[in-house]
Amino acid sequence: MSLRHHERTIRQMFSTFTDFNSEISALSDFMTPDYRQRVDGNEMTLDAFLRHANALRSGLCRLEISIKHVVCEGDRAATVHLARAIRHSGECSLIKVIAFYEFREERICLVDELTRVLEGGQNDKALGSLQ
């Protein structure tokens, strides 16, 4: 699979993830059934990731992802991106994310992330694995 395809998959997944009008189940199209995501030491299955996406949609009025860097090599990719979370109260958080991705059969099978809160409170660190 082309490196360009992996970058496109990541960008489309983020577009769906941040489109609060899209169906949560549409995120499954980007992941393998045995998908795993590690965020700051917490591990999620695909079902847990979908619950995470739903919890974010419930707790936020908007989520914006801005990819600053992306590198693809073989069936792996990495991004540095910023996540801006806007709550219903108007409070905003800005979180820097460094993420590593593995692909299998054109879909994401693993994401391993480290996050750092740039703006917001220490409780915002939990946004990356909120259930």
C-alpha positions in Angstrom: 0.0 0.0 0.0 1.3 3.5 -0.8 2.5 5.8 1.9 0.1 8.4 0.5 -2.8 6.0 1.3 -1.7 5.7 5.0 -1.6 9.5 5.4 -5.0 9.8 3.7 -6.4 7.1 6.0 -5.2 9.0 9.1 -6.6 12.3 7.8 -9.9 10.7 6.9 -10.2 9.0 10.3 -9.5 12.3 12.1 -12.1 14.0 9.9 -14.7 11.4 10.9 -13.6 11.4 14.5 -14.1 15.1 14.8 -17.3 15.3 12.8 -19.8 15.0 15.6 -22.6 14.5 13.1 -21.1 11.4 11.7 -22.0 7.9 12.9 -19.6 6.6 15.6 -19.7 3.2 13.8 -18.1 4.8 10.7 -14.8 4.9 12.6 -14.7 1.1 12.5 -14.1 1.4 8.7 -10.6 2.7 9.4 -9.6 0.1 12.0 -9.0 -3.7 12.0 -11.4 -5.8 14.3 -8.5 -6.5 16.7 -7.5 -2.8 16.8 -5.6 -1.6 19.9 -4.9 1.9 21.1 -2.5 2.8 23.9 -2.8 6.3 25.3 -0.4 7.3 28.1 -0.3 3.7 29.3 -4.0 3.0 29.0 -5.0 0.4 26.4 -8.3 0.4 24.4 -9.8 -2.2 22.1 -11.9 -1.1 19.1 -15.1 -1.2 21.2 -13.4 0.9 24.0 -12.2 3.3 21.3 -15.8 3.7 20.0 -17.0 4.3 23.6 -14.2 6.9 23.9 -15.3 8.7 20.8 -18.9 8.7 22.1 -17.8 10.0 25.5 -15.9 12.9 23.8 -19.0 13.8 21.7 -21.1 13.8 24.9 -18.7 16.0 26.8 -17.6 18.4 24.1 -19.3 20.6 21.7 -16.4 20.5 19.3 -13.0 18.8 18.7 -10.4 20.0 16.3 -7.4 18.0 15.2 -4.5 19.8 13.5 -1.7 17.6 12.1 1.6 19.3 12.4 3.9 16.5 11.1 3.2 13.2 9.5 5.8 10.5 8.4 4.9 7.3 6.7 7.2 4.3 6.1 6.0 0.9 5.0 3.1 -0.2 7.1 3.8 2.4 9.8 3.2 6.1 10.3 3.7 8.7 13.0 2.0 12.1 13.6 2.5 15.0 15.8 -0.9 16.7 16.1 -2.7 19.2 18.3 -6.2 18.4 19.7 -8.3 21.4 20.7 -11.3 20.3 22.8 -14.1 22.8 23.3 -16.6 22.1 26.0 -20.2 23.1 26.1 -19.3 25.6 28.8 -16.9 27.3 26.3 -13.7 26.1 28.1 -11.0 25.0 25.8 -8.1 22.6 26.1 -5.1 22.2 23.8 -3.3 18.8 23.9 -0.2 17.9 21.9 -0.2 14.3 20.8 2.7 12.2 19.4 1.2 9.1 17.8 2.6 6.0 16.2 0.4 3.9 13.8 0.6 0.4 12.4 -1.5 -0.7 9.4 -2.7 -4.1 8.3 -4.7 -4.7 5.2 -5.0 -0.9 4.6 -6.5 -0.3 8.0 -5.1 0.9 11.3 -4.4 -2.0 13.7 -2.4 -0.1 16.4 -2.1 3.5 17.7 0.4 4.2 20.5 0.1 7.8 21.8 1.7 10.1 24.3 -0.2 13.3 25.2 0.8 16.6 26.8 -1.7 19.2 28.0 -0.5 22.6 26.6 -3.6 24.6 27.7 -6.2 23.5 30.3 -6.2 21.7 33.6 -4.5 18.5 34.7 -7.8 16.7 34.4 -7.6 17.3 30.7 -4.9 14.7 30.5 -7.7 12.1 30.8 -9.4 13.3 27.6 -7.1 10.9 25.6 -8.7 7.8 27.1 -12.1 9.2 28.4 -14.8 6.6 28.6 
